[in-house]
Structures are given as C-alpha cells and as structure tokens.
Amino acid sequence: MAKSGITPRLRFAHAVAAWYDAEAYFRMRSRNGRPFGMAIPGLGEVLFAAHSEHVREFLTIPSSLLTPPMPNPIEPVVGDGSIILLDGVPHKRERARFLPALQGERIRRYADAMALAAEREIESWQPGTSIDARDGAQSITLRIIVRTVFGIEDDARTDHFVHIVKSMMRNYVAPFMFFPALRRAPLGLGPWRRFSQRRTELDALLSQQIALRRRTGTAGHDDVLSVLLSDDQAGDRSDDEVLQQLRTLLVSGHETSATTLAWALFHIHDDDVVRARVLAELAGSPPPEDMPKLPYLSAVISETLRMHPTVSIVVRQLKSTTEAWQIPRAAGDVIGVSLPALHADPVVWPNPGRFDPDRFLVRKPTPAEYSPFGYGHRRCPGAAFASLELSIVLGTLLSQVELRLPHGKRRRKPPRSIPRGVAAVPNRPIKMQVIRKLPPTAEMKRGWKS
C-alpha cells in the first residue's frame, strides 16, 4: 500500500481522474477533512492539506525547510532558472528585483494600456458572431504583457508575440507536464517538436528585445524589462538569466489571468442577478484606474478565483525530516495545499458550489482559507499586477460589449477544469455570443493613447 493509502494499481486511475477534472477530484478527496495523499507522475507521493486548520500548520513550516520540487512540470516552459523554481539566495535576489516592477505606482501607470488592449480586442468582435472567451482574453493579456514588460507598442510586433506564445502553449499538452520521457519528437514530428520550435522562436524574440534595451539604455522607459536591467548595472546576470524571467512573465502572466477572465465571463452571464449588479456598478462609466475600487466587481473576481483557482496545487519539497499534520515526513518528501479543496471547505464557505460574490463583501478570508496567488515569500510576485489587470479588463469588456451565453446554455454545468501549461483551464471553449457593442464614454477614454 502506498503512503497515500491508494494501492499502486489505483494510482493511475487517480492520476487520470485528477487530469479529467482537477477541481472535482481534489474536492472529492478532501471530503473527510483530513490531509490526503496522491501519487503525481514526476513528483511521486504528495501529501496535501485541504482545510484551513491544516493549511495554517503548513504556513508555520519554516521556509528554509522547503524548496520547489524538481523535476517540475512547468520547467520546460519557464526554464530551470525561473523565479518560480529558484530557491534560497537566488530566489530572494530575483524576487527583490521583480517586486518594484510589479507593484505600487508603477503598475498603476499601466491602467490605460490595460483598458486599451481590451478595447482593441473588442474591435475584432462582430455582433452576430460568437467568440471563445479564453482565446480572446489570452489575446488581451498577452498584449498587456508585451506592452508593459517590453514597452512594445507596434501592433505587428505585438501580434507576432501573441501568435508565437499561443502556438507554443497549445502544444505543451498534459502528458509532457507529467511524463518527462514523452518530451521527445519521433521522426522530428509531433506536439513536442512544435512546442520546442515555438519556444526557440520566442527565445529569439526575447533575446532581441534584451539586446536592444541593453544597447539603447533604460532611461526614459517604464516597462518591466527596463526595471530589471537598470537593477543589473554590475552585469551580474547573463542574458539567459534575464530571458528566463521574461519568459516566465510572458507565459504565466498571461495564461492565468486569461483563464480567470473566461471563467468570470461565464459566471456573470450565467446569473442575471450577478450580471445586473456588475453592470449597475459600471454604469457610472468609471475610468480604468477606478475600476479596481468597485467593490462588487472585485468580489466577482475573488469569487471566480475561489471557485476556479488557476493553479490547483501549491507543492513544496522538504529539505529535512519534519512532521506535517502529525505525520512524519522524510527529507525529499513533497507536501502541499490543494486550492480547489481549500476553497470549497464548507466550514469556511457555506454552499461552496454556488457562485456567490457576496461572500467577499461580508468578510475578508484569511490566507489559510483563501489564497489564489500562493503563500509567503513564494506568493506570486505579480499578484498586484494581476488584480489590477483583471478588474480593468473585465470592467472594460462589460462596459463596451454586450455578450450572452449561447441559447439554452444558461444554468448548465460549467466546463471541467484540466491542467494545461502553467494553469488549470476549462476543458472546452467558453463560447459567448456578441450581441452589440457599446461605445466607450469620454470619461473611460480619458488619457487613453491611440
């Protein structure tokens, strides 16, 4: 019998069940309230906390005892030098460089660029047609990343980045995440070959951008790349190290936000009351920088992240023997938190399967109860950026275009959530019908750049 309590014969069945519907699987495994084990290909046995009291204990484990497990399913996408996978002093150094570029007044300057990216995507949506909500949201969030990270405003160059990244991520399918032996291209064919080609093309674009900025200097630029390079005056980082951080921002920074936007559009248009309340709050035509201050819009986003965390699991490998949830664990063992299970704890979240933004207007949950962006010194460094982006893009979309779920699709079961790339995503497209466009008001356009 495995540590997880699951016989080896059933491990494969559990892995398939988790891939088939990650949210449903983890919530099912956590029903008895106790930590549970699962064998994950590439990581081995993982012991998961799923309820707030056990997560509180997880948060008390000293960070010096924990490290990201390797091999990691996302390593081929972000690189082994990514801030997500670094540990110790290198991780602290990169995090200290990242945070100033992704917080505070600096990111608030990006508000207009975020709204404009949404508006330009809306221009391609024609009344009477249908759109794939996640694909459209990906185009928006990628344009935002290209503009804010690299300072690129040229549409043709931006569209080239968007095409390369989308193509790369479409070919990084689940088997590659969990079975490293499959990361090969027989006869030079198959999705791994296509993924590798697109990654090479993306790295060439990133290298060009790094070289250009090193050559022209960072003065007068407010993009993230300039901030990272201006902190590298001593030249202590190679271009490859900078490239891996840029690739991390580009990939993880767009896919998670795009997925959340797609889920939010689904739930808003699946509930007439929720939709009416959001639109009423936006009726005052707030400018982009004020959208994050709208309480109900913010609650809708928080509830979307509760029901559909874009990262299903937070996992750490123990550096030394310790005890987790009164269970002895050896050095090298992997433990973690299941966010779908945590966010469905009925003790904290009554009727957890219901989409109810009012939960977040009544009380503010603790990190042990709700943490869509991770924990502690490994909390997503782009959390503030993502929160701003989600509010502005969602607010802009709802203000400027009337959408509807296809006829007969309201109150249907949401799509399943499956692992893909660096996020847990809907297993099928979330189709929305474009009913009509609503022109932006003068107040909303204030300060926008053409």
C-alpha positions in Angstrom: 0.0 0.0 0.0 1.3 3.5 -0.9 1.7 6.3 1.6 -1.4 7.8 0.1 -3.5 4.8 1.1 -4.0 4.1 -2.6 -2.8 0.8 -4.0 -0.3 1.0 -6.9 -3.0 -0.5 -9.1 -5.3 2.5 -8.5 -2.6 5.2 -8.7 -3.0 5.5 -12.5 -6.8 5.8 -12.1 -6.4 8.6 -9.6 -4.0 10.4 -11.9 -6.5 10.2 -14.8 -9.3 11.4 -12.5 -7.3 14.4 -11.4 -6.5 15.2 -15.0 -10.1 14.7 -16.2 -11.5 17.2 -13.7 -8.9 18.7 -11.2 -11.4 20.7 -9.2 -13.9 17.8 -8.7 -11.1 15.4 -7.9 -9.4 17.4 -5.2 -12.8 18.3 -3.6 -13.8 14.7 -3.6 -10.5 13.6 -1.9 -10.9 16.2 0.8 -14.4 15.4 1.9 -13.4 13.8 5.2 -11.5 16.9 6.3 -8.1 15.1 6.6 -4.9 15.6 4.7 -4.8 13.1 1.8 -2.1 11.6 -0.4 -1.8 11.4 -4.1 0.9 10.0 -6.4 1.7 12.6 -9.1 3.8 11.5 -12.1 7.2 13.2 -11.9 6.7 14.3 -8.2 6.0 10.9 -6.5 3.8 10.8 -3.4 2.4 14.2 -2.3 0.6 14.8 0.9 -2.0 17.5 0.6 -3.7 19.8 3.1 -7.2 20.7 2.1 -8.8 22.5 5.0 -7.9 25.7 6.7 -6.7 24.3 10.0 -4.1 22.1 8.2 -3.1 25.0 5.9 -2.3 27.1 9.0 0.1 24.4 10.1 1.6 24.3 6.6 2.2 28.0 6.8 4.2 27.6 10.1 6.8 25.3 8.5 10.0 27.5 8.1 10.6 28.4 4.5 14.2 27.3 5.0 12.9 23.7 5.1 11.0 23.9 1.9 12.0 24.1 -1.8 10.2 23.8 -5.1 10.2 20.1 -6.2 12.2 19.1 -9.2 11.7 17.9 -11.8 8.9 20.3 -12.1 6.0 20.0 -14.7 6.4 23.6 -15.8 10.2 23.7 -16.1 10.2 23.2 -19.9 8.0 26.3 -20.3 9.6 28.7 -17.9 13.2 27.4 -17.6 15.1 26.0 -14.6 16.3 29.5 -13.7 12.8 30.9 -13.5 11.9 32.7 -10.3 9.2 30.1 -9.8 11.8 27.3 -9.5 14.7 29.1 -7.8 15.5 28.6 -4.2 17.4 30.3 -1.4 19.6 33.3 -2.1 19.0 33.3 -5.9 15.2 33.3 -5.4 15.4 36.1 -2.8 17.6 38.1 -5.2 15.2 37.7 -8.2 12.1 38.4 -6.1 13.7 41.6 -4.8 14.3 42.7 -8.4 10.8 41.7 -9.5 8.6 43.3 -6.9 9.4 47.0 -7.6 8.5 46.5 -11.2 5.1 44.8 -10.4 3.7 46.9 -7.5 2.6 50.3 -6.4 2.5 53.4 -8.5 4.5 51.8 -11.3 1.7 49.3 -12.3 -1.0 51.9 -11.8 0.6 53.7 -14.8 -0.4 50.7 -16.9 -4.1 51.1 -16.3 -4.8 52.9 -19.6 -2.7 50.3 -21.5 -4.7 47.5 -20.0 -8.0 49.1 -21.0 -6.7 49.9 -24.5 -5.7 46.2 -25.0 -9.2 45.1 -24.1 -10.8 47.8 -26.4 -8.6 46.7 -29.4 -9.7 43.1 -28.9 -13.4 44.2 -28.8 -12.8 45.8 -32.2 -12.4 42.4 -33.7 -15.6 41.1 -32.2 -18.6 41.5 -34.6 -22.2 41.4 -33.5 -24.0 38.2 -34.5 -20.9 36.1 -34.2 -19.5 34.1 -31.3 -16.2 34.3 -29.6 -14.1 31.9 -27.5 -13.8 33.8 -24.2 -10.5 32.4 -23.1 -8.9 32.8 -26.5 -10.0 36.4 -26.7 -8.8 37.0 -23.1 -5.4 35.5 -24.0 -5.0 38.0 -26.8 -5.8 40.8 -24.4 -3.5 39.7 -21.6 -0.6 38.9 -24.0 -0.9 42.4 -25.5 -0.8 43.8 -22.0 2.3 41.8 -21.1 4.1 42.7 -24.3 3.3 46.4 -23.7 4.1 46.6 -20.0 7.1 44.2 -19.9 8.8 45.2 -23.1 7.4 48.6 -23.9 6.4 47.5 -27.4 3.6 49.5 -28.9 3.9 48.4 -32.5 0.9 46.3 -33.4 2.7 44.0 -35.9 5.4 43.1 -33.4 2.8 42.6 -30.6 0.7 40.3 -32.8 3.9 38.3 -33.6 4.5 37.7 -29.9 0.8 36.8 -29.4 0.9 34.2 -32.2 4.2 32.6 -31.0 3.2 32.3 -27.4 -0.3 31.0 -28.1 1.1 28.4 -30.5 3.8 27.3 -28.0 1.3 26.8 -25.2 -1.2 24.9 -27.4 1.5 22.3 -28.0 2.5 21.9 -24.3 -0.1 19.3 -23.6 -0.7 17.5 -20.3 1.4 14.3 -21.0 4.5 16.5 -21.3 3.9 18.1 -17.9 3.8 14.8 -16.0 5.8 12.3 -18.1 9.2 13.7 -19.0 10.0 10.6 -21.0 7.5 11.8 -23.6 9.4 15.0 -24.2 10.8 13.9 -27.5 9.9 14.2 -31.1 9.9 10.9 -33.0 11.0 11.5 -36.6 11.1 15.2 -35.8 7.3 15.3 -35.6 4.5 15.7 -33.0 3.5 18.4 -30.5 6.8 18.3 -28.6 8.6 19.2 -31.7 6.2 22.1 -32.4 6.4 23.2 -28.8 10.2 23.2 -28.9 10.2 25.1 -32.2 7.9 27.8 -30.9 10.0 28.1 -27.7 13.1 28.6 -29.7 11.3 31.3 -31.8 10.1 33.0 -28.6 13.6 33.0 -27.1 15.0 34.6 -30.2 12.4 37.4 -29.9 13.2 37.8 -26.2 17.0 37.9 -26.9 16.5 40.6 -29.5 14.5 42.7 -27.0 17.1 42.3 -24.3 19.9 43.2 -26.7 18.0 46.2 -27.9 17.4 47.5 -24.4 21.0 46.9 -23.3 22.1 48.8 -26.4 19.7 51.8 -26.1 19.7 52.0 -22.3 16.8 52.0 -19.8 16.5 55.8 -19.3 13.0 57.1 -20.2 11.4 53.6 -20.2 8.8 52.5 -17.7 8.5 48.9 -18.8 9.4 45.9 -16.6 12.4 44.9 -18.7 13.9 48.3 -18.1 13.4 48.0 -14.4 15.1 44.6 -14.4 18.1 45.8 -16.4 18.5 49.0 -14.5 19.0 46.9 -11.4 21.7 45.0 -13.2 24.3 47.8 -13.7 27.0 45.5 -12.4 26.2 43.0 -15.2 25.9 40.1 -12.7 23.1 38.4 -14.7 23.6 36.8 -18.1 21.1 37.4 -20.9 19.9 33.9 -20.5 19.0 34.5 -16.8 17.1 37.6 -17.8 15.4 35.7 -20.7 14.1 33.0 -18.4 12.4 35.6 -16.1 10.9 37.3 -19.1 9.6 34.0 -20.4 8.1 33.3 -17.0 6.3 36.7 -17.0 5.1 36.3 -20.5 3.7 32.8 -20.1 2.5 32.6 -16.5 1.5 36.3 -16.5 -1.0 36.0 -19.4 -2.4 32.4 -19.1 -3.6 32.6 -15.5 -5.3 36.0 -16.0 -6.9 35.0 -19.3 -8.3 31.8 -17.7 -9.8 33.8 -14.8 -11.4 36.3 -17.2 -13.0 33.5 -19.1 -14.5 31.9 -16.0 -15.7 35.3 -14.8 -17.5 36.0 -18.1 -19.1 32.6 -17.8 -20.5 33.1 -14.3 -21.6 36.7 -14.8 -23.6 35.7 -17.9 -24.9 32.6 -16.2 -26.7 34.6 -13.5 -28.9 37.5 -14.3 -28.7 39.0 -10.8 -24.9 38.9 -10.8 -24.8 40.5 -14.2 -27.2 43.2 -13.4 -25.3 44.2 -10.2 -22.0 44.3 -12.0 -23.4 46.5 -14.8 -25.1 48.8 -12.4 -21.8 49.4 -10.7 -20.2 50.1 -14.0 -23.0 52.4 -15.1 -21.1 55.4 -13.7 -18.5 55.0 -16.5 -15.5 54.9 -14.2 -12.1 55.5 -15.8 -9.8 52.4 -15.9 -7.8 53.4 -12.9 -11.0 53.5 -10.8 -12.3 50.0 -11.8 -10.3 48.2 -9.1 -12.1 50.3 -6.5 -15.5 48.9 -7.4 -16.5 46.5 -4.6 -18.9 44.2 -6.4 -16.7 43.8 -9.4 -13.8 42.9 -7.1 -16.0 40.4 -5.3 -16.9 38.8 -8.6 -13.2 38.3 -9.4 -12.5 37.0 -5.9 -15.3 34.5 -6.1 -14.1 33.4 -9.6 -10.7 32.7 -8.2 -12.2 30.9 -5.2 -14.2 28.5 -7.5 -11.6 28.2 -10.2 -8.1 28.8 -8.8 -5.8 28.9 -11.9 -3.2 26.9 -10.0 -4.7 23.8 -8.5 -1.9 22.8 -6.2 0.9 24.5 -4.3 3.7 22.0 -3.6 7.0 22.1 -1.7 9.7 19.5 -1.2 11.1 19.0 2.3 14.9 19.6 2.8 15.0 17.7 6.1 12.9 15.4 8.2 9.9 17.0 9.8 6.3 16.4 10.8 3.4 17.5 8.8 -0.1 17.2 10.2 1.2 14.8 12.8 2.6 12.6 10.1 6.4 12.1 10.0 7.8 13.1 6.6 11.4 12.5 5.4 13.7 14.8 3.5 12.8 14.7 -0.1 9.1 14.1 0.5 6.6 16.5 -1.1 3.8 18.2 0.7 1.4 20.9 -0.4 -2.0 22.6 -0.5 -4.9 21.7 -2.7 -6.5 25.1 -3.6 -9.8 23.7 -5.1 -10.3 21.7 -1.9 -9.3 24.6 0.4 -11.7 27.0 -1.4 -14.5 24.5 -1.1 -14.2 23.9 2.7 -17.8 24.0 3.8 -16.8 25.2 7.3 -15.5 28.4 5.7 -17.5 28.6 2.6 -21.2 27.6 3.1 -22.7 26.0 -0.1 -19.3 26.2 -1.8 -20.5 25.0 -5.2 -22.6 28.2 -5.6 -21.2 31.3 -7.3 -21.8 34.0 -4.6 -19.7 37.1 -4.8 -21.4 38.5 -1.7 -19.2 36.2 0.4 -16.3 38.6 -0.1 -18.4 41.7 0.8 -19.4 40.1 4.2 -15.9 39.1 5.4 -12.3 39.0 4.3 -10.9 35.5 4.4 -7.5 34.7 6.0 -4.6 33.3 3.9 -5.2 29.9 5.4 -8.8 30.0 4.0 -8.2 31.6 0.6 -5.0 32.1 -1.3 -5.3 32.1 -5.1 -1.9 33.7 -5.5 0.1 31.4 -3.2 1.8 31.9 0.1 4.5 33.8 1.9 7.8 34.6 0.2 6.7 32.5 -2.8 3.4 34.3 -3.3 3.1 35.3 -6.9 5.2 38.5 -7.3 2.7 39.6 -10.0 -0.4 39.3 -7.8 -0.9 43.1 -7.6 -0.4 43.4 -11.3 -2.9 40.6 -12.0 -5.5 42.1 -9.6 -5.3 45.4 -11.4 -5.5 43.8 -14.8 -8.4 41.6 -14.0 -10.5 44.5 -12.8 -9.7 46.8 -15.7 -10.1 44.2 -18.4 -13.3 42.7 -17.1 -14.8 46.2 -16.4 -13.8 47.3 -19.9 -15.3 44.3 -21.6 -18.6 44.5 -19.7 -18.8 48.3 -20.3 -18.2 48.1 -24.1 -19.8 44.9 -25.4 -22.9 43.0 -24.6 -22.3 39.3 -24.5 -24.6 36.3 -23.9 -24.1 32.6 -23.4 -25.4 30.6 -26.3 -29.1 30.0 -26.2 -30.0 27.2 -23.8 -26.6 27.2 -22.1 -27.6 29.2 -19.0 -27.6 27.3 -15.8 -25.7 24.5 -17.4 -22.8 22.8 -15.6 -19.6 24.7 -16.0 -16.8 23.1 -18.1 -14.4 20.8 -16.3 -11.0 22.2 -15.1 -8.0 20.4 -16.5 -4.2 21.1 -16.2 -2.6 22.7 -19.2 0.5 24.7 -19.5 1.0 26.6 -16.3 -2.7 26.8 -15.3 -5.8 24.8 -14.8 -8.1 25.7 -17.7 -11.6 24.9 -18.9 -11.6 21.6 -20.8 -13.7 23.2 -23.7 -14.1 26.7 -25.1 -16.4 29.0 -23.3 -18.4 30.4 -26.2 -20.0 33.8 -25.9 -22.4 35.4 -28.4 -21.6 39.0 -29.3 -24.9 40.9 -29.2 -23.9 44.5 -29.6 -21.0 46.9 -28.9 -21.3 49.8 -26.5 -19.1 52.8 -27.3 -16.7 53.9 -24.5 -17.6 57.1 -22.8 -15.4 60.2 -22.9 -14.6 59.6 -19.2 -13.5 56.0 -19.9 -11.3 57.2 -22.8 -9.6 59.9 -20.7 -5.9 59.6 -21.1 -6.0 56.6 -23.5 -3.4 56.6 -26.2 -4.2 55.8 -29.7 
